[in-house]
């Protein structure tokens, strides 16, 4: 049974992109601008700092009833009772995470191939993060996938798909045009620097939100 989640404007955090706001302040501004789901991804911080950041961001997310997912770190997700986790291909398998978290939590899995997508669905994932759709500066080792691979993944599974990687005010319309052309329904767009690296985070979120065309819901 799929959970009723709005994936449309999906924020992935990276506190290194910010210069003025605290992470919690930035997340609040992003939510006020239209972000519908937040993934806390802090690759370089200590466990203690990650935990403290997670608590601060969770407080904001709960204030606005926005789901908070923790990237990779199942221990942090459990420690704060987050809404779920997002797992990469080198993280704990989704079916093990599901056993630990239970059926009510959200589990997303990053996928780049049809085989990975099918495995994630079999393992009990709630949604897929597919990309990178464009080159991105936030993940140096990322691999760009083409629109045809995305279509193959879409045809292979019936899970919601969130596209990620290099999505911003210029590339989003290009991606959406390609999705329409190829008749690919996705449920959301994940953004990092196009929101968090901007001087006016709320305005950047609003701008992206208005650009997102209605998509078919699975």
C-alpha positions in Angstrom: 0.0 0.0 0.0 1.5 3.3 -1.1 1.6 6.2 1.4 -0.1 9.5 0.6 3.0 11.7 0.2 3.5 14.8 -1.8 7.0 14.4 -3.4 6.6 17.3 -5.8 9.3 19.7 -4.5 11.7 17.6 -2.5 14.5 19.4 -0.7 17.8 17.6 0.0 20.0 19.5 2.5 23.6 20.4 2.3 24.6 22.9 5.0 28.0 23.6 3.3 26.1 25.5 0.6 24.8 28.0 3.0 26.5 31.2 4.2 24.0 33.0 6.5 21.1 30.8 7.7 21.3 28.0 10.2 20.1 24.7 8.6 16.8 24.8 10.5 16.2 28.4 9.3 17.0 27.5 5.7 14.6 24.6 5.8 11.8 26.7 7.3 12.3 29.3 4.5 12.2 26.5 1.9 9.0 25.1 3.4 7.4 28.5 3.4 8.3 28.7 -0.3 6.6 25.4 -1.2 8.9 22.5 -0.3 6.8 19.4 0.3 9.4 16.9 1.7 12.8 17.3 3.4 15.7 14.9 3.3 18.5 15.6 5.8 21.7 14.8 4.0 24.9 15.8 5.9 27.8 13.7 4.7 30.7 15.4 6.5 29.3 16.2 10.0 29.9 14.1 13.2 27.2 11.8 14.5 26.5 14.1 17.4 26.2 17.2 15.2 24.0 15.3 12.8 21.7 14.2 15.6 21.4 17.8 16.9 20.8 19.2 13.4 18.2 16.5 12.9 16.3 17.5 16.0 16.3 21.2 15.0 15.1 20.4 11.5 12.5 18.0 12.7 11.0 20.7 15.0 10.6 22.9 11.9 9.2 20.1 9.7 6.7 19.1 12.4 5.6 22.7 12.8 4.5 22.7 9.1 3.6 19.0 8.9 6.3 18.2 6.3 7.8 14.7 6.3 11.5 14.5 7.3 13.7 11.7 6.0 17.2 11.0 7.0 19.8 10.2 4.4 21.7 6.9 5.0 21.8 7.1 8.8 19.2 4.6 10.1 20.5 5.2 13.7 19.8 9.0 13.4 16.3 8.2 12.0 15.6 5.9 14.9 17.0 8.3 17.5 14.7 11.1 16.5 11.8 9.0 15.3 12.0 10.6 11.8 9.4 9.9 9.2 11.8 7.7 7.3 15.1 7.2 5.5 16.6 7.5 2.1 19.1 4.8 1.2 21.8 4.7 -1.5 23.0 1.5 -3.2 25.9 1.1 -0.7 23.7 1.6 2.4 21.7 -0.9 4.4 19.3 -2.9 2.1 15.8 -1.5 2.1 14.3 -4.8 3.2 16.5 -4.7 6.4 15.6 -1.1 7.0 11.9 -2.0 6.6 12.2 -4.7 9.3 13.8 -2.2 11.7 11.6 0.8 10.9 8.3 -1.0 10.4 5.6 -0.5 7.8 4.6 3.1 8.7 7.9 4.8 7.9 8.9 6.1 4.5 11.8 4.4 2.7 13.3 5.8 -0.5 16.1 4.2 -2.5 18.4 5.8 -5.0 18.4 3.9 -8.3 20.2 4.3 -11.6 19.2 1.0 -13.4 16.1 -1.1 -14.0 17.6 -3.9 -11.9 18.1 -1.6 -9.0 14.6 -0.2 -9.3 13.0 -3.7 -9.4 15.1 -4.7 -6.4 14.0 -1.6 -4.4 10.4 -2.3 -5.1 10.8 -6.0 -4.1 12.5 -4.9 -0.9 9.6 -2.7 0.1 10.7 0.8 -0.8 8.0 3.5 -0.9 9.6 5.6 -3.7 12.7 5.8 -5.9 15.2 8.6 -6.3 16.4 8.4 -9.9 19.3 10.4 -11.3 21.4 12.2 -11.8 19.4 13.8 -14.6 22.0 16.5 -15.1 25.6 17.1 -14.0 25.7 18.4 -10.4 28.3 20.0 -8.2 26.8 18.7 -5.0 27.9 15.1 -5.6 31.2 14.7 -7.4 31.0 11.0 -8.1 27.5 11.1 -9.6 26.6 9.3 -12.9 24.2 11.0 -15.2 21.4 8.8 -16.7 19.5 9.6 -19.9 15.8 10.0 -20.3 15.5 6.6 -22.0 16.8 4.9 -18.9 14.4 6.8 -16.8 11.6 5.6 -19.0 12.7 2.0 -18.7 12.7 2.4 -14.9 9.2 4.0 -15.0 7.9 1.2 -17.1 9.5 -1.5 -14.8 8.0 -0.4 -11.4 4.9 1.2 -10.1 6.5 3.2 -7.3 6.6 7.0 -7.2 9.7 8.4 -8.8 11.6 11.5 -7.7 14.2 12.8 -10.2 17.4 14.3 -8.8 20.7 15.8 -9.9 21.4 19.2 -11.4 17.7 20.3 -11.3 17.3 24.1 -11.1 15.4 26.9 -12.6 16.9 26.4 -16.1 17.0 22.6 -16.3 13.6 21.9 -14.7 11.6 23.0 -17.8 13.9 21.1 -20.0 13.4 17.9 -18.0 9.6 18.4 -17.8 9.5 18.9 -21.6 11.4 15.6 -22.1 9.1 13.8 -19.6 6.0 15.0 -21.6 7.6 14.0 -24.9 8.5 10.5 -23.7 5.2 10.1 -21.7 7.0 9.5 -18.4 5.1 10.3 -15.2 7.3 11.2 -12.2 6.0 12.4 -8.8 8.6 14.9 -7.8 11.9 16.8 -8.3 14.6 16.8 -5.7 16.7 20.0 -5.4 19.7 21.0 -3.4 21.7 24.1 -4.5 18.9 25.6 -6.5 17.3 26.4 -3.1 19.9 26.3 -0.4 22.6 28.2 -2.2 20.4 31.1 -3.0 20.3 34.4 -1.2 16.5 34.3 -0.9 15.7 30.7 -0.1 11.9 31.2 0.2 11.7 33.0 -3.2 13.8 30.3 -4.9 11.5 27.6 -3.6 8.4 29.6 -4.7 9.9 30.0 -8.1 10.6 26.3 -8.5 7.2 25.4 -7.1 5.4 27.5 -9.7 7.4 25.9 -12.4 6.4 22.3 -11.6 3.7 21.1 -13.9 1.0 18.8 -12.5 2.1 15.2 -12.9 0.1 11.9 -13.1 -0.2 10.3 -9.7 0.3 6.6 -9.5 
